[in-house]
Amino acid sequence: MNVSIKKRDIHTFIFLLIYKLMLDFVYVEFVYKLYSYSIFDLNFNLNKYLFSSIWFIAIFCVLPKDSNKPSSIFLQLHFILMIIPMLTIYALANESGLFMTLCCIFYIMECLILRSVPNLKVIKIKNSKKILYGIILLITAFVYLSMIRANGIPSLKALNLNKVYEIRAVTKYPFLMAYMVAWQAKIINPFLITTSYVKGSKKALFFSILLQLILYLITAHKAFLFIPLAIIIVLYILKRKDFLILGSFFAPLGTACAFLAYKIFDNIMIPSLAIRRLLFVPAQIRFFYYDFFSKHEFLYFSEGTIGKIFGLNSPYDLDVANMIGGLYSGHFETNANTGYLADAYANMGIFGMLIMALLFSFILILINSLSKNINKELVIGLCLFLILSLNDGALLTILLTGGLLLLLILLYLYSNTEEERVENRK
């Protein structure tokens, strides 16, 4: 058994190393070559390249490599999508060594915490099933009635993807809908889709997907349309394959295919989205945030929910995302949001990074604890999109207004429901 595990780890390391080298290559041959006019620079530093390789090896050694806990898979995804692209930018664009070191240290800290801290003991409550589906029913009814009342019965116009921006421009969002539509599309509907798929209920699955389709027809947000398909694919893969070995294999393969689409078919859209936008734009923006806030006053959470609650005022006239976008890209309409560690630095420096890394670790421990009585694939399918959104989103924003807190509440209630069901069978 140990031999097979070691063999798997060696294969994973080789695949991820190929992925890292491929990112270095496509950064030079595609990202910088085509997008040097925007935010990307090429200023190779040999010492930083060597250090990036050392960080890569060090992080791989502590990275949880199992697929038993949801937290392990989420940390694996962050390594592939967040840390490795940063290592490329750090060395090839000659970015800050201190900030790269801080990000790696706090990421390693998260890995060590999740490897060593046991699950929490979850307090049980009665009638959790009634509370769970009561919350879902109330929110769902409120969202659909409000949106249909404001926008009318949806037509099939949004199925023409060329019309989506036209529809979005006239879509109305009544009271609270700016938040609750996203909660419905990214949390409640996925919860219904995932539970019905795992339980094999075809009627419930059809109804859940229909709910998502209706919301797409009203809002024309393409992500809403593809979430059900993505969830089903993820659930299908997780039931049959080891996620880390699969992810480490498809990461370089997907990068190579996207680059070849550009070289062979002159298709710039696929590599622009899959390589530039998904991987390198968030990585570069993190360094921009550090560069600015290492020289200027911190935000102290004045722009978020905490700032509104305590009446804090931002020291800057512009919203920070637009300010960073304007200063570093020349376009102040650019909304340069950033990931949770860079956002934490912008708010409270190194101490802020420590606090957010600890909070993120606690959230992952809580998710692990809540998944004890729930199908692992279900928990991963539900949490995947919100965890990935931390690549270019602030942790507190995603927790308080992005729906992560609501998701944790649903998981808690569902965990209680499943435990009650098991106990009733005995």
N, C-alpha and C positions, 0 to 999 in steps of 0.2 A: 504493500500500500504506500509506504514512504517513498519507495523507488518511483512509483507512478506519479506521486505528487511532485517529487523533485523534477521528474521528466517534464511534467506539465508546466512547472514554473520556469524551466529552462526555455521551453518553447514560447511561453508567454513573454519572457524577457527578450528573446530574439525578435519576435513580432513587434513588440513595442519599440525596440531599438531601431528596427527598420522604419517604423512609423516616424520616429523622431528624425532620423536622417532624411526621410522623404519630405517632412515638413521643412527642414532646412533647405532642401533642394527647390521645392515649389515656392518657398518664400522668395528666393533669388530669381527663379526662372518665370514665375507667374505674378506673384503679388507685387514685388518691387518693380518688376519690368512694366507692368500695366498700370499700377496704382501709386507710383512714386510721387505723382502730382498731388495726392491727397494727404494721407497721414503716415505713409510708410517711408522709412529710410534704410539705407544699406551702409553700415559702418562696422565691418567685421572686426571683432576683438578676439584674438586667439586665446588669451588668458580666460576671458569670460566663456569662451566655447568649451575650454577644458573644465571650468567650474560647472558649467551647465551639465556636462557629462557626469561629473561627480554627484551633483544633486539628483540627476536621473537615477543613478545606481542606488544612492542612499534611500531615496523615496521608495523605489521598487522593493527594497529589502524590508521596509516596515509596512508596506501596503497590505491591508487584509486581502488575502487571495481566495477566500472561501466564497461560496454563493449561498450560504445558509442564512445570513442576516441581511436584511435590506440595507443596512448601513454600509456593509462591505461593497455592495454593488454601486451605491451612490458615490462612495469614495473612489472606486475604480473609474467611474464615469468622470469624476472631477479631475482625476489624474490625466485621463486621455484628452478631455476637452478643454481643461483650464490650465493645468500646470505645464504640460509638455509644450503647447504653443507659446507659453510665456518664456520657456527656456530658449526657444528659437529666437524670439524677439530680443531677449536679453543679450544674447551673444551676437546676433547678426545686425542688430540696430544699435548696439553698444549702449543699452539702457542701464538703469541704476542697479548696481550690485547689492546695495543695502536693501532695497525694496524686494528684489528677487530672493534674497536671503530670508527676509521676514516672512514672505509668502510661503517659502519652503518649510521654514521652521514651524509656522503655525499649522500648516497642512500635516506635517509629520506629527505634531502634537495631537491633532484630531485623530490620526490613525492610531497612535499609541493609546489614547483614551478609549477609543472604540474597541481596541483589542483587549483591554484590561478591565474596564468597568463593567460589572454585571448588570443585568436588566433590573429595572425598578419594579417594586411590588405595586401593582395597580389596584386601587380601591374599587370594589364592586358596588354597583347600584342596582336597585330593582327597576323593573319595567323599562329597561334600556331600549328594548325593541320598539315600544310605543313612542318613546321620546325620539329615537333615531328617525323613524319614518314620519313622525309628526313634524320634525324640523324640515325634513326633505320635502314633505307635502306643502308646508306653509311657504317655504322659499320658492319652490317651483311654481306654485299657483300665483304668488305675488309677481314673480319675474315675467311669466308668460302673459298674464292678464295686463300688466302694466305696459309691456312692450307692444302687444297687439292693439291695446287701446290707443297708444300713441302713434303707431305706425300702420295700423290696419292689418287685415289678413295678409300674410306673406304670399307673394307670387313666386313663380319659378325663375324669375329674371336673374337671380344670383347664381344659378347653375351655369350661366355664361360668365366665365371667369374674367372676360374683358369688361364686364359691367360692374365689377365689385367696388371700384373706387367711386363710381357714380352713385351707387346705392349707399355706401358709407357716408357720402357727403350730405345726404338728406335724412339719415337715420336719427331718430329722436330718442334720447335717454331720459326718461322721467326721474322722479325722486329716487335716489339711491341706486339707480340702475347702472350708473357708470362703474360701480363696484360689483353689484349683484349679478349682472349679466356674465361677467368673467367668472364669478364663483359658480354659477350654474353650468357654464360651458366647460370649465376646467376642473371642477370638483364634484358637483352633484351628479351631473349626467355621466361623467366617467365612473363615479361610484356605482351608479345603476348599471352601466355597461359592464363593468368589471365583475360585479357580484353575479349578474345574470349569466355572464360567459363562464365563470368558474363553476357555477351550479348547474350549467347545462340547460338553462331555461331559454328556449328559442323565442318564445312569445315576449318574455320580459326583455330580452336582448333587442328584438326588433323594435319594441316600444321605446326603449332607451335611446337607440340610434335615431329613431324618428324625432324624439324630443331635441336631440342635438341638431338634426337637419333643419328643423323649424327655426331654431335659434340662428343658424347660419343664414337661412333665407331672409331673416329679418335684418341681421347686422352685416352680412357679407364679409365676415372675418374668415379668411381661408383656413387659419389654424383650427377653427372650430370644426371645419369639415373633415380635416385629416386626423383629428384626435382619436375618434373611434377606431379607425384603421390601425393607427400606431399602437394603441392599447392592445388590440387583438394580436398584432404581430409580436409585441413584447411578451405577452402572456404565453403565446404559442412557443416562442424561443426558450423562455425561462423554464418551461415544463420539460424541455427535451435536451437542453445543452447547458454546459458550464459557461456562465456569462463572461468571465474574464478571458478565457481562452478564445471565445467567440469574438468578443469585443476587440481583443488585441490583434486578431487575424483580420477582421473587417476594417479596422482603422487604417492600416496602410493600403489595403486593397481599395477601399473607397476613395482614399486620397489619390491613388494612382489612376483610378478610373476617371475621376473628375478632371485630373490634369490631362489625361489622354483625350478626353472629350474636347478640350481646348486645342491640343496639338494636332489631332487627326481631323476633327470635324469642325474646328474653328468655332466651337460653342463656348462662349464666355459666361453664359448664365449659370451653368451648373457649377464650375469651379469657383465662380464669384460668390455664390451662396454657400457652397459646402466648405470651401477653403478660406476664402477671404473673410466673409461675413460671420460664419459660425466660429471660426478658430482664431483668426489673427486680429480682427477688429476689436473684440473684447480684450484680448491680451494687450494690444497697444494702448487702448484707452486706460487700462489699469496703470500703466507707467505714466501716462499723462496726468492722471489724478495725483500720483505720488510727486511728480515733478512740480506741480503747482502748489500742493498743500504742504510740501516740505519747505516752501519759502513764504507761505502766506497763512493767514489765520484759519484755524479749523472751524467747522460748521457747528459743532456741538449739538447735532441732531435738530438744528433749528428749522430745517426744511421739511421734516417728516411729521408723522402723527404726534410724536412726543413734543416737538416744537409747538404744534398747534395747541396741545393740551396745556402746556406750561407757558404759553405766550412768548416763546423765544423768537427773536428776530435774526434773520440771516445777516451776516456782515457784508453781503454782496447784493448789488442791485438786481442782477440777473439770477435766474434759476441756475444752479451749479452745472447741470447737464448741458444747458445751452451755452453757458460761459466757457466750459472746457471745450465744447464743440467749436465754438467761435474762435477761441484763442489758438487752438492747435490745428484746426482744419480750415479756418478762415470763413466759416459759415455759421453764423450765430443761430440759424434756424435748426442746425444739427442738434439732435437730442442725444448727447453722448452719455448714456447711462453706463454704470460700471458694476462690476461684481462685488460680492459682499465684503471681501477683505479690503479692496481699494476704497470702497465706500466707508468702511470702518476707519481707515486711516484718515480720510477726508474729514471725518467727524471728530475723532479724538486721538489721532496719531497711533503710535504703537500700542498704547493702552487700549484704544478702541479696537484694534485688530485682535488683541488678546480676549477682550470681552466677547466679541462676535464669534471668534473661534470656539470659545467655551460654550456660548449659547447654541451654536450650530451642533456641537458635539452632544449637548444635552438633548436637543431636538431629535437627533439620530438615535440616542439611547432610548428616548421615549417611544419612538417609532418601533424600535426593536422590541421593546417591552409590550407594546400594544399588539404586535404581530404574533405574540406567543400563541394565541388561540385562533389566529386567522391564517388562511392560506397565504404563504409567502409571496407567491406571484401576484396575488390580489393587492397586497400592500405596496409592492414595487410598482405595479401598473398605475395605482392611484397617486403615488407620491412622485413619480418620475418627472413629470413636467414642471412641478414647482421646485424640485431640487435642482433640475437643470437650469431653471430660470435664475438661479444664484450666479450663473456664469456672467450675467450682465444686469443683475438686480440686487438691491439692498436687502439684507436679511430681515430687518425690522419692517420694511415696506411689504415684503412678501408675507411675513408672518401676520401683520396687523390688518392690512387692507388687501393684500394679494390673495388671501384665502387659506394660507397654510394653517392658521389657528382653527378655522372652521374644519379643515381636513382632519386635524388632530382630534377634534371633538367627535367627528363622525367615526373615526377609527376607534376611539375609546368606547363609544356606545356600541359599535358593531362587535368589538372584542368582547364586551359584556354579554351581548346577545348570543354570540357563538358559545361562550362558556355556559350560559344558562341552558342552551340547547343540548350541549354535551351532558350536563348534570341531569337534565330531565330524562335522558335516554338510559341513565344508569338505574 
